[in-house]
């Protein structure tokens, strides 16, 4: 009988706690930002990266030429 009463009390506790209404607030935030984009070039990213690599390679070549020196 004791076990039946404990089981009934647990069942009642579960129903009482599960039937409670929970208050949940949901906010919707919309943020609009203006972003300035510097898009002066009409070149693609591959062309811009290629130019940067060319510049670095030319600098390395110039350094090697300076190391070797002028034979004139």
Backbone bond lengths (Angstrom), bond angles and torsions (degrees), N, CA, C in turn:
res aa  C-N    CA-C-N  psi(-1)  N-CA   C-N-CA  omega(-1)  CA-C   N-CA-C  phi
1 X - - - 1.443 - - 1.522 110.73 -
2 X 1.330 114.09 -37.67 1.464 119.00 179.37 1.527 110.60 -63.09
3 X 1.326 116.59 -40.70 1.457 121.43 -179.35 1.520 110.52 -66.53
4 X 1.313 117.54 -36.57 1.459 121.41 179.86 1.520 109.45 -66.65
5 X 1.312 117.90 -41.11 1.463 122.06 179.85 1.538 110.47 -66.12
6 X 1.318 116.56 -41.56 1.467 120.07 178.95 1.523 109.92 -65.63
7 X 1.314 116.80 -41.82 1.464 120.70 178.82 1.531 110.35 -64.20
8 X 1.318 117.22 -41.82 1.460 121.12 179.08 1.527 110.37 -65.02
9 X 1.332 116.95 -39.93 1.465 120.60 178.67 1.522 110.33 -64.46
10 X 1.322 118.35 -40.37 1.462 121.77 178.25 1.523 111.44 -66.02
11 X 1.330 116.44 -40.97 1.461 120.05 178.99 1.524 109.90 -64.25
12 X 1.322 117.11 -43.30 1.464 120.46 178.32 1.523 111.06 -63.49
13 X 1.334 116.98 -40.16 1.463 120.92 179.65 1.525 110.64 -63.85
14 X 1.314 117.00 -39.00 1.458 120.80 179.41 1.522 110.10 -66.53
15 X 1.321 117.22 -44.49 1.461 119.78 -179.98 1.522 111.84 -65.91
16 X 1.319 117.40 -38.23 1.460 120.47 -178.47 1.521 110.18 -68.24
17 X 1.316 117.33 -43.29 1.462 119.34 -178.14 1.528 112.19 -76.28
18 X 1.320 117.94 -30.35 1.460 119.08 -178.21 1.521 112.02 -80.50
19 X 1.307 118.67 -19.47 1.459 121.18 -178.30 1.522 112.83 -90.66
20 X 1.302 116.94 -2.63 1.461 119.31 179.37 1.516 110.41 -68.66
21 X 1.305 115.22 144.26 1.456 119.66 175.81 1.519 108.53 -84.66
22 X 1.279 115.21 132.17 1.458 118.94 177.35 1.515 108.25 -103.14
23 X 1.288 115.01 136.90 1.452 119.89 179.12 1.523 108.68 -91.68
24 X 1.297 115.50 119.81 1.453 120.06 176.61 1.516 107.73 -125.19
25 X 1.303 114.57 133.80 1.451 119.81 177.22 1.518 108.97 -107.49
26 X 1.289 114.85 135.62 1.459 120.23 177.43 1.518 107.49 -121.84
27 X 1.304 114.32 125.59 1.466 119.78 177.91 1.510 109.60 -111.33
28 X 1.293 114.82 142.84 1.452 119.81 175.85 1.518 107.12 -116.98
29 X 1.306 115.59 118.07 1.453 120.98 -177.44 1.523 108.39 -113.81
30 X 1.310 115.13 126.10 1.461 120.48 177.90 1.523 107.76 -114.84
31 X 1.312 116.09 121.12 1.451 121.83 -178.76 1.526 107.96 -116.20
32 X 1.308 115.03 124.47 1.456 120.00 177.15 1.516 108.49 -112.86
33 X 1.303 115.81 126.80 1.459 121.11 -179.89 1.516 108.82 -126.47
34 X 1.309 114.89 141.62 1.451 119.68 175.03 1.522 108.56 -95.40
35 X 1.302 115.99 131.06 1.447 121.62 -177.27 1.516 108.08 -121.82
36 X 1.330 115.52 129.10 1.453 119.84 176.84 1.519 108.72 -88.63
37 X 1.297 115.44 130.23 1.453 120.75 -179.27 1.515 107.99 -116.50
38 X 1.339 115.10 124.65 1.454 119.88 176.27 1.521 107.75 -86.48
39 X 1.287 115.29 97.53 1.453 119.73 -179.07 1.526 108.65 -121.58
40 X 1.340 114.30 57.42 1.455 119.29 -179.90 1.520 111.21 -70.85
41 X 1.329 115.30 -31.69 1.461 119.68 -177.99 1.517 110.22 -84.91
42 X 1.304 114.19 145.29 1.452 119.15 172.44 1.525 109.30 -100.38
43 X 1.330 115.57 12.44 1.450 120.59 -178.04 1.523 109.24 -86.51
44 X 1.299 114.73 153.12 1.454 120.53 176.69 1.516 110.56 -82.64
45 X 1.305 115.38 173.26 1.464 120.03 -177.34 1.523 111.02 -65.77
46 X 1.312 117.89 -34.99 1.473 120.19 -179.34 1.523 110.05 -65.17
47 X 1.323 117.01 -40.28 1.467 120.02 179.32 1.522 110.87 -66.98
48 X 1.341 117.28 -40.59 1.468 119.69 179.41 1.523 111.44 -66.31
49 X 1.335 116.83 -40.67 1.467 120.20 178.18 1.520 109.80 -66.91
50 X 1.325 117.04 -39.68 1.464 120.40 178.30 1.513 111.49 -60.83
51 X 1.322 117.23 -41.94 1.470 120.42 178.08 1.531 110.77 -64.01
52 X 1.315 116.65 -40.26 1.473 120.32 179.52 1.530 110.51 -64.32
53 X 1.337 116.60 -42.55 1.467 120.55 178.35 1.514 110.27 -65.05
54 X 1.319 117.80 -41.60 1.463 121.36 177.82 1.524 110.93 -59.89
55 X 1.315 116.03 -41.00 1.460 120.29 179.69 1.535 110.68 -63.32
56 X 1.343 116.12 -42.86 1.467 119.60 179.35 1.520 111.38 -65.92
57 X 1.319 116.86 -41.83 1.471 120.47 -179.95 1.520 110.03 -65.21
58 X 1.317 117.52 -41.15 1.462 120.31 178.55 1.520 111.11 -63.37
59 X 1.321 117.66 -37.43 1.471 120.14 177.24 1.524 110.48 -64.58
60 X 1.340 116.98 -41.60 1.464 120.30 178.85 1.526 110.45 -65.08
61 X 1.303 117.40 -40.63 1.465 121.07 178.61 1.527 109.73 -63.41
62 X 1.330 117.10 -43.38 1.464 120.38 178.68 1.527 111.07 -62.39
63 X 1.321 117.72 -38.19 1.466 120.66 177.63 1.521 110.78 -64.14
64 X 1.326 117.28 -42.62 1.463 120.74 179.62 1.525 110.47 -65.57
65 X 1.315 117.30 -38.64 1.462 120.54 177.99 1.522 109.70 -64.45
66 X 1.320 117.43 -40.62 1.465 120.91 178.31 1.522 111.42 -65.46
67 X 1.352 117.54 -34.94 1.467 121.07 178.21 1.533 110.68 -65.87
68 X 1.342 115.09 -43.03 1.463 120.17 -178.62 1.525 109.72 -67.78
69 X 1.292 115.59 -39.51 1.464 119.50 179.30 1.518 111.71 92.42
70 X 1.305 113.62 171.80 1.464 120.55 -178.73 1.523 108.13 -97.64
71 X 1.324 118.22 125.71 1.450 122.99 -177.78 1.518 112.86 -89.36
72 X 1.299 119.65 0.19 1.462 121.58 -177.91 1.490 111.99 -69.29
